[in-house]
Amino acid sequence: MEKIEQFKKSFVSSQSDYEALLPLRYDFTYDTIPIACEILKDCSGNSYNIHLEADLGFLPYSAENKLHRAQILKELGPLMVQGKITIDHHCQLHMPIKTVLGQEISAKIIMEAILYTLLDTRKILEQIKSALGKSHPNYISRKSA
């Protein structure tokens, strides 16, 4: 019985206190797209916000390829109007993605939430990658793979 109590104490002391670590930030790659992640506690204190931002590369300048730029803007225009894609003043394309967790957090819960969120946005990410085509900085030809 004494060993069980010792194990419980060691187990509790080995668990991470994620509250003390907030805000958590890290970068990873999903399907050749670099993604920045930040986890914050909500102002109300009852939930956690997961902010993901996909770096989609640059919109080609019109001097480089006017027709290609027009085609990209035509295909991605509806997503920009909906606020799913943003373009900064350097023509950098970003896709902000937000998720809210209403429970206690652990590494497993965080990873599951991120994975489900990315799976939900997979169709949009594929649409963006096909619109950008070879102008995407992380373009990988499926034919050569």
ZAPA-952810 format. One record per residue (C-alpha): residue number from 0; residue in three letters; x, y, z. Coordinates in steps of 0.2 Angstrom, whole numbers. Layout:
    nr   rest       u       v       w
   NUM    ALA       X       Y       Z
...
***
This chain:
    nr   rest       u       v       w
     0    MET       0       0       0
     1    GLU      14      12       4
     2    LYS      22       9     -13
     3    ILE       5      14     -22
     4    GLU       5      30     -12
     5    GLN      23      34     -17
     6    PHE      18      30     -35
     7    LYS       3      42     -34
     8    LYS      14      56     -27
     9    SER      28      54     -40
    10    PHE      14      53     -54
    11    VAL       6      69     -48
    12    SER      23      78     -47
    13    SER      28      73     -64
    14    GLN      12      80     -73
    15    SER      15      97     -81
    16    ASP       6     112     -75
    17    TYR       1     119     -92
    18    GLU      -7     135     -83
    19    ALA      11     140     -78
    20    LEU      17     137     -96
    21    LEU       4     148    -105
    22    PRO       5     156    -117
    23    LEU      12     141    -127
    24    ARG      20     144    -144
    25    TYR      27     132    -157
    26    ASP      29     130    -176
    27    PHE      26     114    -186
    28    THR      23     109    -204
    29    TYR       7     101    -210
    30    ASP       6      94    -227
    31    THR      21     105    -233
    32    ILE      13     121    -225
    33    PRO      22     129    -211
    34    ILE      10     133    -197
    35    ALA      13     144    -181
    36    CYS       3     139    -166
    37    GLU      -1     149    -150
    38    ILE     -12     143    -135
    39    LEU     -19     156    -123
    40    LYS     -31     156    -109
    41    ASP     -47     165    -113
    42    CYS     -51     181    -104
    43    SER     -66     173     -95
    44    GLY     -54     160     -88
    45    ASN     -65     146     -93
    46    SER     -58     140    -109
    47    TYR     -42     140    -119
    48    ASN     -39     148    -137
    49    ILE     -29     139    -150
    50    HIS     -23     151    -163
    51    LEU     -15     143    -179
    52    GLU      -8     153    -193
    53    ALA      -4     144    -210
    54    ASP      10     153    -220
    55    LEU       4     150    -238
    56    GLY      18     159    -246
    57    PHE      18     175    -257
    58    LEU       6     181    -270
    59    PRO      16     183    -285
    60    TYR      18     202    -290
    61    SER      10     207    -307
    62    ALA      27     211    -314
    63    GLU      32     193    -312
    64    ASN      17     185    -320
    65    LYS       1     196    -322
    66    LEU     -10     182    -328
    67    HIS      -5     170    -315
    68    ARG      -8     183    -301
    69    ALA     -25     187    -309
    70    GLN     -30     168    -309
    71    ILE     -24     166    -291
    72    LEU     -34     181    -285
    73    LYS     -50     175    -295
    74    GLU     -49     158    -286
    75    LEU     -44     164    -269
    76    GLY     -56     179    -269
    77    PRO     -71     171    -261
    78    LEU     -60     165    -247
    79    MET     -53     182    -244
    80    VAL     -70     190    -244
    81    GLN     -75     177    -231
    82    GLY     -60     181    -220
    83    LYS     -52     164    -222
    84    ILE     -36     171    -230
    85    THR     -27     187    -227
    86    ILE     -14     196    -237
    87    ASP      -2     208    -228
    88    HIS       6     223    -236
    89    HIS      21     212    -243
    90    CYS       8     201    -252
    91    GLN      11     187    -240
    92    LEU      -4     175    -239
    93    HIS      -9     169    -222
    94    MET     -24     158    -216
    95    PRO     -28     161    -198
    96    ILE     -37     147    -189
    97    LYS     -45     147    -172
    98    THR     -51     134    -160
    99    VAL     -58     135    -142
   100    LEU     -55     121    -129
   101    GLY     -68     122    -115
   102    GLN     -59     109    -104
   103    GLU     -43     106     -94
   104    ILE     -28     105    -106
   105    SER     -15      91    -108
   106    ALA      -3      87    -122
   107    LYS     -15      74    -129
   108    ILE     -30      86    -129
   109    ILE     -20     100    -137
   110    MET     -14      88    -151
   111    GLU     -31      81    -154
   112    ALA     -39      98    -155
   113    ILE     -25     104    -167
   114    LEU     -27      88    -178
   115    TYR     -46      89    -179
   116    THR     -45     108    -183
   117    LEU     -32     105    -197
   118    LEU     -43      90    -204
   119    ASP     -58     102    -204
   120    THR     -48     114    -215
   121    ARG     -40     102    -226
   122    LYS     -52     105    -241
   123    ILE     -48     124    -240
   124    LEU     -30     121    -239
   125    GLU     -30     109    -254
   126    GLN     -40     123    -263
   127    ILE     -27     136    -259
   128    LYS     -12     124    -263
   129    SER     -20     120    -280
   130    ALA     -23     139    -284
   131    LEU      -5     144    -279
   132    GLY       2     129    -289
   133    LYS      20     131    -292
   134    SER      21     148    -285
   135    HIS      19     140    -268
   136    PRO      36     140    -259
   137    ASN      34     122    -253
   138    TYR      27     116    -269
   139    ILE      30      97    -271
   140    SER      26      90    -288
   141    ARG      15      75    -285
   142    LYS      21      67    -302
   143    SER      39      66    -296
   144    ALA      35      59    -279
***
